């Protein structure tokens, strides 16, 4: 468990998979920028089984509030095989908690955890170019804009651009 100011991060448990899937598939959790594609229960269960064996490819932490309610998730995964890096992703399940700084704090906790426990040199965050809130999270966590991947994702019936942010280990060390 990783302790935050008014929440904690913890790994998914088997009994969390279906409630988390319902939250992830809810339109409010997907918002304007994530794919509207629904994850199948079997896919979610398989991901959980795969993740519970090794964090090499993917690791998810639930954001749990003081009442033990799932309010969001942060995760990291290996993208390009030859990069010494991880990509971070995140999502808030509870719409009225947006803009309260919870996600920024959760991403900082994950960022610190990764640099403190893994021999990596780089973290990345990618988001829809119009997702200003996600961009603020990246900036507030010390990430720097590196560029735009044109037409990189397909969501809401169109190909959209992705903005890419990264943070190097030495930049993270300078933040302390």
Protein Blocks (a to p, Z undefined) as FASTA:
>chain_A
ZZdfkbccddddfklmmmmmmmmmpmklnmmmbcfbdcdfklmmmmmmmmmmockloccd
ddddfkopafbdcddddfbfkbccdddddddfblklgonlmmmmmmmmmmmmmmmmpccf
bdcddddfklmmlmmmmmmnopacfbdcehkbceehiacddddddddfklmmmmZZ
